[in-house]
Structures are given as C-alpha cells and as structure tokens.
Amino acid sequence: MARDFAADILDPVAQQIVSNVGTWVDKEVKPVASEYEHADEYPVPLVKGMSDMGLFGIKIPEKYGGLDLSFECYAGVCMELARGWMSLAGIINTHVLVGYAISEYGTQEQKDKYLPMLVEPQIRCALSITEPDAGSDAQAIKTTARRDGDDYIINGQKMWVTNGQRAGVYLVMTKTDVTAEPRHRGITAFLVDAGTPGFTSGKKFDKLGYKGVETTELSFDDARVPATQVLGGKEGSGFQHIMSALEVGRINVAARGVGLAQAAFDDAIRYAQKREAFGKPIFEHQAQQLRLAEMAMKIRAGRLLTLDAARKKDSGVRSDLDAGIAKLYSTEMCQEVVLDALRIHGGVGYSKELPLERYYRDAPLMVIAEGTSDIQKTVIARQIVKDYPV
C-alpha cells in the first residue's frame, strides 16, 4: 500500500496540488521535523513554505485572493502535511476553520475586512471555545459578552487555544444571554482582534506532543469589542456557526490521523524488510505480516472515510455525522497503528533517534482535539437514530 494520497482525489487540479505538497513534505519537512519538534520551536521556514504554496488561502474565495479549493483537496493536503509533521496541519487548521466561518457566515463588512488578509496570510486565526470548566460541554462556557451601546464588554478566560500567541483575529464563543433555554440560543461568536484593550494572550502550555505550535490561555477583562464584530451581525447564532466550522476542523483532524498513521506504517514496513531475526527479515514472520496487513487496512479505511466526509462538506449539506465518523475512526486508528509500528521496531523505536517516539506522543492529541472520541460517538448516535423512526 504505497502512499499516494492524490490517487483518491477526484479533481485533477486538487490531485496535482496534493501531489506537490507531498513532494515538498518529503524534501523540506521530513529531514527537519524531529529537530524542530524536540526543540519545540515554531518552524518559520516551513510555515513560509506552506504560505508560498497558498495553503493558508486554500478555502478563501477567489474574489478575495484565495484558491477556493474543495474540502476534498484540503483533506488530502492535511494528510500529506501530517505525514511529514502533524503540527503543520494543526498550524493551518484553525486558520482555515475561522476563514470558513467568516466566508460562510460573516457580514459583508467582515468578509471584506478579514478574508483578503487571511490569504498570504497577513494575519493568522485562532478559535477560542474551551474554558477551565467547559470542554466537551461547550454550552457550559462562562465567558460573557454584555451589550454596552455600540460595543460589547467581554469577560472570561479561555484555554487550549492553538495559535494563541501568533493570531491576529480570534473567533471567540461567548454567552450573551446566560438565561437562555436551550443554552445554545444564548451563545454568540465574536471576531476579536489582537491588541484589543482588556484582551491578552497568556502562558504557553508545555505539552506531551503537538510541539512547535503554541497552545495558550486567553483572558478577557472588560475587553471592549464593537458590535460590528459579532460574527454574522446577529446575537444567538454563535453555537450553530462554530459547530458548522468544527466540521471543517474534524475533517482536518481525521486527515491528520491518516497522515500520521501512514508515516508510522511507511517506517514500519521498511524496517520490517531490513531487520533480521531468526535468520530472516522480520517481515517474513507471519505475525508481522498480519500486523502490517491490519495496519494497511485501517489506514485505507481512514483515508476513504475522511475523503467521504470532505466530499459531503463540499456538497453544502450538513456533514456532522460524516465528519464525526471520519474523525472518530481515523484518530483511534492512528493510535493503534502507531503502537503497532512501535512494536515492529522494538527497542530502537523507543529511542529519540527515530521519529516513532514523536508519532507516539503526537497521536493522543487527535483523539481529544475538535471533540473527544466519546463526543463523536454521541454525535453519531444522535444522527443515526433519526434514520430509524419508531
């Protein structure tokens, strides 16, 4: 099962873009990824490379200078980036996600203001949902936004914000009506610019994996934000807007799982053909053949599920079921494949001399990011039961 993510892409233009990104990953990313990762250093040259290829504007409409390519293409690109270094696909994730939210739900003024700046990008984006007491239960957020004339006053704290120190605009989930029932009707999303008085980016968290990209906390202390910064211009729609954008994020995370699993498989099958035990390459032992066959099968399934979810999103219909299935399967699969690759390598895979230990530390992030596996199962269950009315 040789790696060729472009082969499963339907659009010829997207095929070429995914193939070009794969070539760049092999040449520019894989030789330096472990060095950047072990140093937990932001990879400026690699981010510039992604920018030069137009990847930050991959979903921005052409009228604003973007490429306006399919989610299927985006999924393939993220698979390739994660095959080189999972963090790179994370660096563009919230950027593309927030850009999509602005493009899909923003006012014309918001589109004109932000979308051209996201292409190069002149500014980067961050998504801010999680709080100290609100993670999987996003409707339990406590950050509030109170109307004050032509402005809103935001107070609260956010956690685990990717790109938190480098973003120029933050899509922030707040409560504008704490008494609303159901709770989501009281949630409003704001576009908050970096440098807004009362809004600060706090400490960078030291993480097990997912290095090179900062994850921070944010604080809002009477931060005054113009009412024109309400995404879409209307209170109470923030939950729906952000949940739709999270479908994009779940496609990204599913693709990351596929790409990382592929990297582990590539290393494992090469090693299995070179390493000898009991007088022959370990690949010739049936136990390893069965293990590698299962790894290949799982990766293939993850690829197809992820591309299927991306195509569903491209069709313009609700895709939370498809994105949830792809994200759940691909990320759990990734954990299994990476562990099997470590088993195949034996002791040498446990050392920092090979990237296996990096894969092993990166894999757990994806079963948590953009909604835990348990949340995905809940989303899936709520959707599938609708097909079986009693």
Residue, then its C-alpha position, 0 to 999 in steps of 0.5 A: m500500500a504505497r502512499d499516494f494520497a492524490a490517487d483518491i482525489l477526484d479533481p485533477v487540479a486538487q490531485q496535482i496540488v496534493s501531489n506537490v505538497g507531498t513532494w515538498v513534505d518529503k524534501e523540506v519537512k521530513p529531514v527537519a521535523s524531529e529537530y524542530e519538534h524536540a526543540d519545540e520551536y515554531p518552524v518559520p521556514l516551513v510555515k513560509g513554505m506552506s504560505d508560498m504554496g497558498l495553503f493558508g488561502i486554500k478555502i478563501p474565495e477567489k474574489y478575495g485572493g484565495l484558491d477556493l479549493s474543495f474540502e476534498c483537496y484540503a483533506g488530502v493536503c492535511m494528510e500529506l502535511a501530517r505525514g511529514w509533521m502533524s503540527l503543520a496541519g494543526i498550524i493551518n487548521t484553525h486558520v482555515l476553520v475561522g476563514y470558513a466561518i467568516s466566508e460562510y457566515g460573516t457580514q459583508e463588512q467582515k468578509d471584506k475586512y478579514l478574508p483578503m488578509l487571511v490569504e498570504p496570510q497577513i494575519r493568522c486565526a485562532l478559535s477560542i471555545t474551551e474554558p477551565d470548566a467547559g470542554s466537551d460541554a461547550q454550552a457550559i462556557k462562562t465567558t460573557a459578552r454584555r451589550d454596552g451601546d455600540d460595543y460589547i464588554i467581554n469577560g472570561q478566560k479561555m484555554w487550549v487555544t492553538n495559535g494563541q500567541r501568533a493570531g491576529v483575529y480570534l473567533v471567540m464563543t461567548k454567552t450573551d444571554v446566560t438565561a437562555e433555554p436551550r443554552h445554545r440560543g444564548i451563545t454568540a461568536f465574536l471576531v476579536d482582534a489582537g491588541t484589543p484593550g482588556f484582551t491578552s494572550g497568556k502562558k504557553f502550555d508545555k505539552l506531551g506532543y503537538k510541539g512547535v505550535e503554541t497552545t495558550e490561555l486567553s483572558f478577557d477583562d472588560a475587553r471592549v469589542p464593537a458590535t460590528q464584530v459579532l460574527g454574522g451581525k446577529e446575537g444567538s447564532g454563535f453555537q450553530h456557526i462554530m459547530s458548522a466550522l468544527e466540521v471543517g476542523r474534524i475533517n482536518v483532524a481525521a486527515r491528520g490521523v491518516g497522515l500520521a498513521q501512514a508515516a508510522f506504517d511507511d517506517a514500519i514496513r521498511y524496517a520490517q524488510k531490513r531487520e533480521a531475526f531468526g535468520k530472516p527479515i522480520f517481515e517474513h514472520q507471519a505475525q508481522q505480516l498480519r500486523l502490517a496487513e491490519m495496519a494497511m487496512k485501517i489506514r485505507a479505511g481512514r483515508l476513504l472515510t475522511l475523503d467521504a466526509a470532505r466530499k459531503k462538506d463540499s456538497g453544502v449539506r450538513s456533514d456532522l455525522d460524516a465528519g464525526i465518523a471520519k474523525l472518530y475512526s481515523t484518530e483511534m486508528c492512528q493510535e493503534v497503528v502507531l503502537d503497532a509500528l512501535r512494536i515492529h521496531g522494538g527497542v530502537g523505536y523507543s529511542k529519540e533517534l527515530p521519529l516513532e517516539r514523536y508519532y507516539r506522543d503526537a497521536p493522543l492529541m487527535v483523539i481529544a482535539e475538535g471533540t473527544s472520541d466519546i463526543q463523536k460517538t454521541v454525535i453519531a448516535r444522535q444522527i443515526v437514530k433519526d434514520y430509524p423512526v419508531 
